[in-house]
Amino acid sequence: MSLGLPGHLVQRTLARAIARAAHWFALTCFSAAILSVSILTLRTPELWITIVVVAAMAALLILFTRHRRIPLAVAYLLVGTLGVYVFTATVLGVPDVFPASNMFLVALPKMALVMVGGAGSTALAGVLWSTAAFLLAEAAALLAIVGATVPYQPDLFTLSTYLVLVGVMVLAGIDRRASNAAQPAIHRAVQDGANRQLRDALDTRAIALLNDTTVSQLVALSLAEPGALSPGLKASLRDTLTTLHDTNWLADIDARTTTSPQPAVHEQAPTPSPAWRSSAVYTAVERCRDRGLKIEVTGDRDALARLDAGSDRDVGLAVQQCLVNVILHAGIDSAELAIESDRSTISLLITDAGRGFTESESASDRLGLRQSVRRRIEQLGGSVLIWSRPGAGASVRLTVPAEPPSIKPKPTLPTHHTPVRPGSLNATPANATPANATPANANATPAPRNPR
């Protein structure tokens, strides 16, 4: 039987369940005994002592249930043995009521006493406690029957209860041993599954990195003009060698830094924000600009700061692969990158007006979009949408989950009150604007926005 619990909790849970079931059975026996004797007391008042004895046993059992201690178990056995003797001697001492000693009413306190074994911490301890209780109960009942006038007959009720309880505890112990033996196999299976997932993730990352670095640079070298290498291609080769020499890509120990490559000469270019400069997408854009690609970036650039280090790295590599594909295959030297965000996702749209392609007709050995973009983004829990056809350019939309944006409270400006002189209640304060006043810049023409 599997409880869906760790191995170290199964034994404690089963022991607690058996103990509660046994104690509830014992309390039911005590309740039935008190009810039956109360009815008999109407005709035989001397049976009231049995109610006191059974109530004392029930109270001690409740105390033992709340505090499972060995001294309480021993006290319950001793008090229960004395109670069984008094109960049996008193009930069987009533003349002309019970024809034999094996009556169900006489067996009720004995069955309740046997239930002490259900509180054992192990199967062996439970069997020993139940056996001791069974022997003490039968011995006390036998002594009481010897002094009574009814004949002795074996008590099958108590014997059956003892055998059922012992059988349950033995089966629980056997099942516990089987579960303990199977626990290492379950742990090995879980570990093997985790190892397979880790190997698959590393394989995917290695294949994507191979395509991002070695394959892309070999293609770029094959397409380069004969002669000296261009400065952009040299810088790209240098970055590739640095990436291959480093092994941080094997482990998720990345952290955001501001050591992004310096942008090329951009006349009157605005200073990028720290959040944008620290992102891997910014690094990818600058690397592709160094290779001669003109990239126009629009949208919410600072939203990339909501990505963790691993997601930021993979999104940057995916964007870089899309831009490299524009350099190698689009036949143009310009592309657009638009960044959008909402509360739970960030989307990046890479667009070019080049040759275009049909994704379904791509060769099976082309790993760019398949490994470096699509599978990389899907491992982050995101999605990739591609719109392209020959002669109409291409658009690739990358959508990845992100942390919700942090809401900064708006600062509260202090309120300045202008004192009003007596006798001038209708005067307008110096810093107030009349209702019919026209602002100075109301009719001014707004500055034109930068066209895309």
CORQUI-V327535 format. One record per residue. N is the residue number from 1. RES is the residue in one letter. PHI is phi as a letter, one per 30 degrees, with the letter a starting at -180 (* if undefined). NEAR is the number of other C-alpha atoms within 8 Angstrom. Layout:
{{N/RES/PHI/NEAR} {N/RES/PHI/NEAR}}
This chain:
{{1/M/*/3} {2/S/c/5} {3/L/c/5} {4/G/i/4} {5/L/c/7} {6/P/d/6} {7/G/d/9} {8/H/d/6} {9/L/c/8} {10/V/d/11} {11/Q/d/10} {12/R/d/9} {13/T/d/8} {14/L/d/9} {15/A/d/13} {16/R/d/9} {17/A/d/8} {18/I/d/11} {19/A/d/12} {20/R/d/11} {21/A/d/9} {22/A/d/12} {23/H/d/14} {24/W/d/8} {25/F/d/10} {26/A/d/12} {27/L/d/10} {28/T/d/8} {29/C/d/12} {30/F/d/14} {31/S/d/8} {32/A/d/9} {33/A/d/12} {34/I/d/11} {35/L/d/8} {36/S/d/9} {37/V/d/12} {38/S/d/10} {39/I/d/8} {40/L/d/10} {41/T/d/11} {42/L/d/7} {43/R/c/6} {44/T/b/8} {45/P/d/8} {46/E/d/6} {47/L/d/12} {48/W/d/10} {49/I/d/7} {50/T/d/12} {51/I/d/11} {52/V/d/8} {53/V/d/11} {54/V/d/14} {55/A/d/10} {56/A/d/8} {57/M/d/12} {58/A/d/10} {59/A/d/8} {60/L/d/10} {61/L/d/10} {62/I/d/8} {63/L/d/9} {64/F/d/12} {65/T/d/9} {66/R/d/6} {67/H/b/7} {68/R/d/9} {69/R/b/7} {70/I/d/6} {71/P/e/6} {72/L/d/12} {73/A/d/11} {74/V/d/8} {75/A/d/8} {76/Y/d/13} {77/L/d/12} {78/L/d/8} {79/V/d/9} {80/G/d/12} {81/T/d/12} {82/L/d/9} {83/G/d/12} {84/V/d/13} {85/Y/d/13} {86/V/d/11} {87/F/d/13} {88/T/d/12} {89/A/d/13} {90/T/d/10} {91/V/d/10} {92/L/d/14} {93/G/d/8} {94/V/d/9} {95/P/d/6} {96/D/h/5} {97/V/c/6} {98/F/c/10} {99/P/d/7} {100/A/b/9} {101/S/d/14} {102/N/c/11} {103/M/d/9} {104/F/d/7} {105/L/d/7} {106/V/d/12} {107/A/d/12} {108/L/e/13} {109/P/d/15} {110/K/d/13} {111/M/d/14} {112/A/d/14} {113/L/d/15} {114/V/d/15} {115/M/d/13} {116/V/d/15} {117/G/d/15} {118/G/d/16} {119/A/d/13} {120/G/d/14} {121/S/d/8} {122/T/b/9} {123/A/d/11} {124/L/d/8} {125/A/d/10} {126/G/d/15} {127/V/d/13} {128/L/d/9} {129/W/d/11} {130/S/d/16} {131/T/d/11} {132/A/d/8} {133/A/d/13} {134/F/d/13} {135/L/d/8} {136/L/d/10} {137/A/d/15} {138/E/d/9} {139/A/d/8} {140/A/d/12} {141/A/d/12} {142/L/d/9} {143/L/d/9} {144/A/d/12} {145/I/d/15} {146/V/d/8} {147/G/d/7} {148/A/c/9} {149/T/c/8} {150/V/d/10} {151/P/d/8} {152/Y/d/10} {153/Q/b/7} {154/P/e/6} {155/D/c/10} {156/L/d/7} {157/F/d/9} {158/T/d/13} {159/L/d/8} {160/S/d/8} {161/T/d/10} {162/Y/d/13} {163/L/d/8} {164/V/d/8} {165/L/d/11} {166/V/d/11} {167/G/d/8} {168/V/d/8} {169/M/d/13} {170/V/d/11} {171/L/d/8} {172/A/d/10} {173/G/d/10} {174/I/d/8} {175/D/d/9} {176/R/d/10} {177/R/d/8} {178/A/d/8} {179/S/d/10} {180/N/d/9} {181/A/d/8} {182/A/d/8} {183/Q/d/9} {184/P/d/8} {185/A/d/8} {186/I/d/8} {187/H/d/8} {188/R/d/8} {189/A/d/8} {190/V/d/8} {191/Q/d/8} {192/D/d/8} {193/G/d/8} {194/A/d/8} {195/N/d/8} {196/R/d/8} {197/Q/d/8} {198/L/d/8} {199/R/d/8} {200/D/d/8} {201/A/d/8} {202/L/d/9} {203/D/d/8} {204/T/d/11} {205/R/d/10} {206/A/d/8} {207/I/d/10} {208/A/d/13} {209/L/d/9} {210/L/d/9} {211/N/d/12} {212/D/d/12} {213/T/c/11} {214/T/d/9} {215/V/d/9} {216/S/d/10} {217/Q/d/11} {218/L/d/8} {219/V/d/9} {220/A/d/10} {221/L/d/7} {222/S/d/6} {223/L/c/6} {224/A/d/7} {225/E/d/5} {226/P/e/4} {227/G/j/4} {228/A/d/4} {229/L/d/8} {230/S/d/6} {231/P/e/8} {232/G/d/9} {233/L/d/11} {234/K/d/9} {235/A/d/9} {236/S/d/12} {237/L/d/9} {238/R/d/8} {239/D/d/8} {240/T/d/11} {241/L/d/8} {242/T/d/8} {243/T/d/9} {244/L/d/8} {245/H/d/6} {246/D/d/7} {247/T/c/8} {248/N/d/8} {249/W/d/7} {250/L/d/6} {251/A/b/7} {252/D/d/7} {253/I/c/5} {254/D/d/9} {255/A/b/5} {256/R/d/7} {257/T/b/7} {258/T/c/7} {259/T/c/5} {260/S/d/9} {261/P/d/7} {262/Q/d/5} {263/P/d/6} {264/A/d/7} {265/V/d/4} {266/H/b/6} {267/E/d/4} {268/Q/h/4} {269/A/d/5} {270/P/d/4} {271/T/d/4} {272/P/d/6} {273/S/d/7} {274/P/e/7} {275/A/d/10} {276/W/d/12} {277/R/d/11} {278/S/d/13} {279/S/d/15} {280/A/d/11} {281/V/d/12} {282/Y/d/12} {283/T/d/12} {284/A/d/12} {285/V/d/11} {286/E/d/12} {287/R/d/10} {288/C/d/12} {289/R/d/11} {290/D/d/13} {291/R/d/10} {292/G/j/8} {293/L/d/11} {294/K/d/8} {295/I/b/10} {296/E/c/8} {297/V/c/8} {298/T/b/9} {299/G/j/7} {300/D/d/8} {301/R/d/9} {302/D/d/8} {303/A/d/9} {304/L/d/11} {305/A/d/10} {306/R/d/9} {307/L/d/10} {308/D/d/8} {309/A/d/9} {310/G/d/9} {311/S/d/9} {312/D/d/13} {313/R/d/11} {314/D/d/10} {315/V/d/11} {316/G/d/14} {317/L/d/14} {318/A/d/12} {319/V/d/12} {320/Q/d/12} {321/Q/d/13} {322/C/d/12} {323/L/d/12} {324/V/d/10} {325/N/d/10} {326/V/d/14} {327/I/d/11} {328/L/d/9} {329/H/b/7} {330/A/d/13} {331/G/i/9} {332/I/b/8} {333/D/c/9} {334/S/b/9} {335/A/a/14} {336/E/b/12} {337/L/b/12} {338/A/c/10} {339/I/c/13} {340/E/b/10} {341/S/a/10} {342/D/b/6} {343/R/d/8} {344/S/b/9} {345/T/b/11} {346/I/b/14} {347/S/b/11} {348/L/b/11} {349/L/c/12} {350/I/c/14} {351/T/b/11} {352/D/b/12} {353/A/c/11} {354/G/d/12} {355/R/d/12} {356/G/i/13} {357/F/a/10} {358/T/c/9} {359/E/d/6} {360/S/d/4} {361/E/c/5} {362/S/d/7} {363/A/d/5} {364/S/d/5} {365/D/d/4} {366/R/d/8} {367/L/c/10} {368/G/e/12} {369/L/d/10} {370/R/d/9} {371/Q/c/12} {372/S/d/17} {373/V/c/15} {374/R/d/11} {375/R/d/10} {376/R/d/14} {377/I/d/17} {378/E/d/10} {379/Q/d/7} {380/L/d/9} {381/G/i/8} {382/G/c/11} {383/S/b/10} {384/V/b/12} {385/L/b/7} {386/I/b/8} {387/W/c/7} {388/S/a/12} {389/R/a/10} {390/P/e/9} {391/G/i/8} {392/A/b/10} {393/G/i/15} {394/A/b/15} {395/S/b/11} {396/V/b/12} {397/R/c/11} {398/L/c/12} {399/T/b/12} {400/V/b/12} {401/P/d/10} {402/A/b/11} {403/E/d/9} {404/P/d/7} {405/P/d/6} {406/S/d/4} {407/I/c/4} {408/K/c/4} {409/P/d/4} {410/K/d/4} {411/P/d/4} {412/T/c/4} {413/L/d/4} {414/P/d/4} {415/T/c/4} {416/H/c/4} {417/H/c/4} {418/T/d/6} {419/P/d/4} {420/V/c/8} {421/R/d/6} {422/P/d/5} {423/G/i/4} {424/S/b/7} {425/L/d/7} {426/N/c/4} {427/A/d/6} {428/T/c/6} {429/P/e/7} {430/A/d/5} {431/N/c/4} {432/A/c/6} {433/T/c/5} {434/P/d/6} {435/A/d/4} {436/N/c/4} {437/A/d/6} {438/T/c/5} {439/P/e/5} {440/A/d/5} {441/N/c/5} {442/A/d/6} {443/N/c/5} {444/A/d/5} {445/T/d/4} {446/P/d/4} {447/A/d/4} {448/P/d/4} {449/R/d/4} {450/N/d/4} {451/P/d/3} {452/R/d/2}}
